[in-house]
Amino acid sequence: MNPDFQRMMSRAALQTRGGDLMGATRSIQNALAGAADTTAEAEANTDARRGEVIDVEARVIDDRFVEIGVADGLRSPPVAREVLDARDVHDRQGVPDVRRPHAGHEAPPARETRAPVMDEERFLAGNYAHGRVSIAYKLYVPPGDPSVPRPLLLMLHGCTQNPDDFAAGTRMNEVAKRHGWLVLYPEQSTKVNPQGCWNWFKTSHQERGRGEPALLAALTHHVMAGHEVDARRVHVAGLSAGGAMAAVLGQTYPELFASVGVHSGLPCGAVASAPEALAMMRTGQETRNTARPAAPPPRAIPTIVFHGTRDMTVHPLNGEHVYADATAGLKTTDRVEHGREGGRAYTRKTSVATDGRTLAELWLIDGAGHAWSGGDRRGSHADWQGPDAAGQMICFFSAHPRAGDA
């Protein structure tokens, strides 16, 4: 072994034992670079005469994160390489262990990090292929331990919107962060609908196993397979056309979605064509397709509805229809309350079962238009003055896991 190298490494070992990790780092750097430090050389000779020279080998650990499992545009959570304190390594192996120094400044002392806990939130972009059809999406992942199953909310935007705009306007990511929820935002392609609307008004997109309901259900399963999701707590919500499609998904895939949120939307199966859809949006008068009636859901789906009383795009009567569908055939009692939140008054109708459980809610926001209540003006179609629809929906969903589960 080169004498200069040996002396520098001996000094590093003694500095490590004494707790001087920064000094040990400099000594190892100098030794590896072949630098001659006359002061260190003299000290090392003195230490050698004391019989404390230890022949050691330096090992450098990179402190960068490693990402694994990239598939279908979806990244699994970054996993940090475990780094042990240099003093622990010296005590156990006689080897001082330090991180690679950062350019231009001293390397910080190594410290232990434990995977898989993640402290930062993420908003991931992905693309999912289902047969010959593909769909882009964004997935919000809150801080926390990714190995613990968490609830998942499928959020369907309105016409002309995209996932980023919708997330900003609804503030759903902020609410999801507080409660530890995953939020999935699919993006409708303008190649499928020029205005970026979900095709809720076509019979080919109102049935199980076909069209957009099948695609969205498959995407939801895809995300559930790539992340730890509590299968009892998967829910769907949407605005306008997205709200109408959320109502469709609640009826066509009740074993997947535990409950539904419809904001400024329309009931499932009420129309069968674009002209019928426009008429119902304008008047709220039902024109259900008698040739192909919507099949009744296999079970009642807990549903929360928000609608502005001055919505000039989708008539408020549509919100009443969604609520009526959610409570049809149930032995419930309606409770009505009036309140004010965020500058707007509201009327809240609640359908309560005989055992006290809330099965559905209808929030009519006084004076609100076609916009997400309690939203953020950074996004489109958002009314910042109204009650917090995102917070109320998460609260409602949390109280309604899949039927039969605690």
N, C-alpha and C positions, 0 to 999 in steps of 0.2 A: 504494500500500500504506500502511496506517495506520502512522505513525512508531513508536508504542509497540509495535505488533505486530512491526515490522521489527527494532526494537532487541532485543526479547525473543528472537526467532528467531535473530538474529545471535549473541546470547550462547549460545543452545543449541548452535549449530554449533561455537563455540569450545570449549564444555565437552565436547562429544562428541569433538572432536579431541584434547582433553587427557585423555580417558578418564573424565571425570566424567559417567557416564551418569545417575546419580540426579539430579544437578544439572540436566542437560539435560532430563530428564523434568519437573522442577518448572518450568523456564522455559517449556517448551512448554505445560504446563497453564495457567500464568498468561497466556501469550499468547492461547491459545484462549478463556480465560475473560474476556479483556479487562481483566485486573488490571494496576494500575499499581504497579510496584516501583521506587521512586526509586533504590535502591542499584544495581539491575540497570541502570536507565536510565543512570546515570552511568558504569558500567563499559562499557556498550555504546557510549556516545559516545566514550570513550577508545579502544576498539577500532576505532571507525570512523576516528578520526584516524590510526590506524596503518595504515589501508588494508586491514583484514581483515574488513570487513562482507561477508557472503555472503547473498544473497537466496535463501531456502529455503522449501520447502513441507513441512509436517509430514504424515506418513502413519501412521495408527494401525492396528495389526494385533491382531485378537482372538485370544487364546491358548486359546480353548475348543476342545474336540474336536468334530469333525463326524462324525455317523453316517450311513452310506449303505447302500442296498440292503436295506431292510426288506421282507421277503416271507414269507408263510406263518408269521408269528410268529418267524422266524429272522433275527437281525441279523447282517450281515457285520461283521467287526472294525472298530472305530472307527479312523479315519485322522486323524492329527494334521496340521493345517496347518503347513507349514514356516515357521519364524520365523528370520530372519537376525539376527546380532549387529548392534546399531546402529552400531558403529564400522565394520563391514564395509560397511554401506549408505552411510555418510558417505564413506568412502574411494572407493567405486565411483561414487556418484551425486551426492555433495555434499548428501545428504539424511539428516538424523538420523532413525532409525526406531526407535520404541519401542512396547512393548505398552501397551494401555489400562490405566490404573491401577485397582487394586482399591479398592473403597470402604473408606475409613477408614484406609488405610495406603499407603505408597509402593509404586509398581509395581516389581516385581523386574526386573533386567536381562533383556533378551530373550536366548534361547539357542536353538540349533538342535536340533530334534527330527527324527528320521527315521522316516517310515512305511515299511513296515507293522509293524515290530517292536512287540510288545505285552509289557509287563512283568507285567500283572496277570492272574490267572485269572478265569474267568467261569463262571457256572452259569445258562444261558439257558433260558427257558420257551418252548414253542412248541406249535402245534397243526397237525396235518397231515391234510388231507382226501384220501381215496383213494376215488374213486367216490362212493357215497352214505354211506361210513363215514369217520369222523374219529377221530383219536387224539391225546391230549395227550402231551407228553413234556418231559423236561429234557435239556439237553446240557451236559456239562462240557467246557470249553475250557481247556487248560493254558496257562501263560505261554509265550511264545516267538514265533517268526516265523510268522504264519498263511499265508505263501506257500510254506512248506516242507511237503510231504505228510507226514502223521502217521498212525500206526495208529489204528484205531477199534474200540471194544469195545461191542457191544450187550449191555446188562445187563437181565435180566428178573426183576422182583421176584416175591416169593411172595404167597400169598393174604393179604388184609387190609393189604398194604403199599402204599406209594406211592413215587415216585422219591426224594423227600427223605429219607424214613425209610430206604429201601434204601441210598441213598448213605452215610448216616450209619452205619448198622449194619455195612456191609461195609468201610468205609474205602477204597473203591475210588478215590475222587477223590484221596485222599492219595497212593496208589501211582501213579495215572496222572500226577499232577503231577511226581513224581520222574522218570518215564520219558517224559513228553511225549506222552501218549495222549489222544485224544478219547474220551469215554464217553457213550453214548446210553442214556437211561432212559425207555422207553415206559411209559405208565400205563394199565392195564386199567380199563375203565369198569365201575362197579357196575351199570350198565344192561344190560351184556352178561353179567356174572356177578355175582350179589349179593355174593359174598365177595371180589370183585376178583381172582379166579383166572384164569389163562390156561386156555382150554378144550382142553388137550392130550389129554384122554380121549375126545374126540368124533372120529369118523372124518372129519367135515367140516372139522376143523382139524388133520388129520394128513397132508394131501396138498399137493403143489406147486400153486400157482395158485389155491388156495381159502382161504377163511377167514382165520384169524389168521396163518398162515405167510406168505400172500401180502401181507397188510397190513404185517407187520413187515419183510419183505424190501423192500417199496416204501418204507417209512419210512427204512430204511437207505440206499437209493439216493438218496432225497431229501436226506438230510444229506450224503452224499458229493458231491452236485451243488452244495451250498451251501458246502462247506468243502474245503480241500485235504486229501484222504485218500489214503493209500497203499493202493490197491486190492488189493495182495497181502497186506495185513495187516489184514483185517477179521475179527473174531472174535465169538463169542457165548457168553454164560454166564448162568446163572440159579440161583435158589434155589427148592427145592420145586417148585411148579407151574411156576415160571419155569425151573427146571432141566430139567423134563420137556419144556417147549416149546423150550428150547435144543437138546435132543437131536433134536426134530422138525426144527428148522431146519437142523441139521447134515446131516440125511439128505435133506431136500427141496431145499435150496439149497447144495449143496457147492461150486458155482462162485463163490459169494459169500462164504461163511464158511470161512476157512482152518482153523480149529480150534474146539473146543467145550469149555466148562467146565460141569459139572453138579454142583451142591451139593445134597445131600439130595433128589435128584430121582428120576425113573423113566425106563425105557427107552422109546424111540419105538415106537408101534404095538403096545404090549403089551395094551392094552384098547380096547374100542369103546363103552363106556357108563359112566355114573357109578357104577352098582353094581359093575361090574368094577373100576373104578378104586379104589373104597373097599376092595374085597377085596384087591387087590394092594398097596395102601398098608399094609394091616394085616398081611398074611402074607408078602409078597414072592414069592408063588407066581404064576407066569406064567399068564395066561388069554388068550393071543393070539387075536384074532378070526380064526377059520379061514375065514370067508366072504370076508373082505377082508384078506388078509395084508399086512403092511407090505412095500413094495417094497424090495429091497436097495439100498443107496446105490451110486451109480456109482463111488465110490472110498472107501477107508477114510478116515475123518475122525479126525485126531489129537484125542484127548479126555483131559481131566483130570477126575477124579471125587473129590469129598470127601463123606464120610458119617460120622455119629456112630454108634458101636456101640450106644448106648442111645437111639436115635431111636424114639420111641413114636408118631410121626405117619406117617413113611414108613419102612418096615422096611429095615434095612441091606442085605438081600439085593438090593434094587433097585439099589444102587450097584454090586454085583457084576454085575448084569445089564447095566448101562450099559457097564461095562468090558469084559464079554464081547462085546457087540455091536461095540465099537470095535476089537476085535482078531480078530474072526471071519474065518477064512480066511487070516490072515496067518502067515507063517513067522517067528515070534518066540520069544524066550525070556523067561520071567518071572523077574525078580529081586525078592527080598523083603528089606526092611531094616526095622529097628525103631529108633525114636528117641523123643526127648522134646523138646517145644518149648512154651514158654508155660504150663507147668504141666500139660500133658496128654501122655501117651504116644501114639504112633501106629504103625501098620504101613503101610508104603508098598510097593505092588506096582508094578513097572515092566515094561512090555512093550517089549523091545529087539529091533530088527531085526538081521539078520546083518551089516549094515554099521555097527552101533553106534548107530543112530538110535533115540531113544525115541519110540514111537508112541502110548503111552497110559500113564496113571498112575492108580492108585487109592489114595487116602489114607483109611484107616479110623482115626477119632479115638477113642481109648479113653475111654469114659464120657461122651462128648458126646451131647447130645440133638439136637432138630430146630432147629439154629441154625447161623449162618455162623461157621465156625472163625476165630479170631483177630480177631473183629469188635469193635465198640465198643458199649458198653452204652447209648449215646444212641439207638441204633436198636433196633427190635424183632427178635426171632429172631437174636440175635447172641451168640456165646460168646467172650468175651475171653480165655479161658484157652488155647484151642487154637492149633495152628500157623497161621501167616498164610496163609489161603487166597487172599486177594487178591494178595499178593506172589507166591505160588507160581504162580497162574494167569497173571499177567502174564509171569513168567519162562518158563513153558511156551509161552504164545502167541508170545512173541518168538522162540522157537526153531523155530516152525512157521509160516512164511509159506505162502501158497498153493502147493500142489504144483506143481513144475516151475519155481518161482521161487527165486532165491537169497535 
